[in-house]
Amino acid sequence: MTDILTIEQLEEIYGTAPALASTAKEADALTPEYRRLVESSPFAALATVGPEGLDCSPRGDERGVVRVVDARTVILPDRRGNNRIDSLRNIVRDPRVALLFLIPGSGTTFRISGLATISADAELLASLAVEGKQPRTAIIIKITTCYFQCARAVLRANLWNPAHWPDREQLPSPGQILEAMTAREIDGRGYDADWPGRAAASMW
């Protein structure tokens, strides 16, 4: 195995500098076109960093995963989850975050890097309520860098093509995973049977 340990080694392998299209797209605020991409995205992966290491958390919302406040600010409601609050713990100690947005049916993805704070402001949380249920907190992200990513990764993955999706029957269910991880302390079949009802009651 040949490990790459220096920037010079990397540059020797990858050679030429990025094309203009790869650098001109980077901005320090949302352009009108970038705002349309963000507001069309119901799903993003949130990356954070803390003393214990890195975390990447899926985030989704049917009305757009973030609220765009202005060209340099987006708000991510912290909807119901598993209460691990790994991302929030990280943000309290290190404000650096990144978001990768997916847009169903589109090969284009969008990236935001910035600095985050966590708000429990009552008026803000009330404005983010869905079906009468407020998030417990909201993550306010000040954008430092943003740009779109070309479609190659999504195209290679055939992400939106059902013909290339794996057979769900061949995938382990959450209940099966938990049963194996807990030496059967959790009943996998019961967990899976109860999940649709639990999800419906705790979606927001």
PELINTA-V771578 format. One record per residue. N is the residue number from 1. OMEGA is omega in whole degrees, 0 to 359 (NA if undefined). D_CENTER is the distance of its C-alpha to the mean C-alpha in Angstrom with 1 decimal. Layout:
{{N/OMEGA/D_CENTER} {N/OMEGA/D_CENTER}}
This chain:
{{1/178/32.7} {2/181/32.4} {3/175/29.8} {4/188/28.7} {5/183/29.3} {6/175/29.8} {7/180/28.5} {8/177/31.8} {9/178/31.4} {10/183/28.0} {11/177/29.7} {12/180/32.6} {13/187/30.6} {14/167/28.4} {15/191/31.3} {16/179/31.1} {17/178/28.9} {18/177/26.0} {19/181/27.3} {20/181/27.4} {21/181/24.7} {22/182/22.2} {23/182/23.2} {24/183/24.2} {25/184/20.8} {26/181/19.5} {27/177/19.8} {28/178/19.6} {29/180/18.9} {30/170/17.8} {31/176/20.6} {32/179/21.6} {33/179/20.3} {34/178/16.8} {35/178/16.8} {36/177/17.6} {37/183/14.6} {38/183/12.1} {39/178/14.2} {40/186/14.2} {41/176/10.6} {42/187/9.9} {43/175/6.4} {44/170/3.1} {45/181/1.2} {46/178/3.7} {47/178/6.9} {48/180/10.2} {49/179/13.7} {50/182/16.8} {51/180/20.3} {52/181/19.4} {53/185/17.0} {54/175/13.4} {55/175/10.4} {56/190/7.0} {57/176/5.6} {58/179/4.3} {59/180/5.0} {60/180/7.7} {61/186/11.0} {62/183/14.0} {63/187/15.1} {64/189/12.2} {65/175/8.9} {66/170/10.4} {67/176/14.1} {68/179/15.6} {69/176/18.5} {70/187/20.0} {71/183/19.5} {72/186/18.3} {73/171/16.4} {74/180/13.5} {75/180/13.0} {76/177/10.1} {77/176/12.1} {78/182/11.8} {79/182/12.9} {80/180/14.8} {81/186/13.7} {82/178/15.6} {83/174/16.8} {84/181/16.0} {85/179/14.2} {86/181/13.3} {87/182/10.8} {88/176/13.4} {89/180/16.2} {90/184/14.8} {91/179/14.5} {92/185/18.0} {93/179/19.3} {94/188/17.5} {95/183/15.9} {96/179/14.1} {97/172/10.4} {98/177/8.3} {99/172/5.5} {100/184/5.5} {101/171/6.5} {102/179/8.5} {103/184/11.8} {104/178/13.9} {105/182/17.1} {106/175/16.3} {107/182/16.2} {108/172/14.9} {109/184/11.4} {110/184/10.7} {111/173/9.9} {112/168/10.4} {113/181/11.8} {114/180/13.6} {115/188/15.2} {116/168/14.1} {117/180/16.5} {118/182/16.4} {119/172/18.7} {120/180/20.8} {121/187/22.9} {122/181/24.5} {123/178/24.9} {124/182/21.3} {125/178/20.1} {126/180/22.8} {127/181/21.6} {128/183/18.2} {129/173/19.9} {130/183/19.5} {131/177/22.6} {132/183/24.0} {133/182/21.4} {134/168/19.8} {135/179/16.8} {136/174/18.3} {137/175/16.6} {138/179/14.5} {139/180/12.6} {140/186/14.4} {141/174/13.2} {142/186/16.0} {143/171/15.3} {144/180/17.1} {145/174/16.1} {146/176/14.5} {147/177/15.3} {148/178/14.8} {149/181/14.7} {150/192/17.5} {151/187/17.4} {152/184/18.9} {153/181/16.1} {154/178/15.4} {155/179/19.2} {156/182/20.0} {157/186/17.7} {158/191/19.3} {159/185/16.0} {160/182/17.5} {161/183/21.0} {162/181/22.0} {163/181/24.9} {164/178/22.7} {165/178/20.6} {166/177/21.8} {167/184/24.3} {168/180/22.6} {169/180/26.0} {170/180/25.7} {171/175/22.4} {172/178/22.8} {173/175/21.9} {174/179/20.2} {175/179/23.7} {176/179/25.2} {177/182/22.8} {178/178/23.5} {179/179/27.2} {180/183/27.4} {181/183/25.6} {182/181/27.8} {183/176/31.1} {184/175/31.3} {185/173/31.0} {186/178/28.4} {187/186/29.9} {188/182/27.4} {189/178/29.1} {190/179/29.3} {191/181/25.7} {192/180/24.6} {193/182/27.3} {194/189/26.2} {195/181/22.5} {196/179/22.7} {197/178/24.7} {198/180/22.6} {199/181/19.4} {200/183/21.5} {201/185/22.9} {202/184/19.8} {203/183/17.1} {204/NA/17.1}}
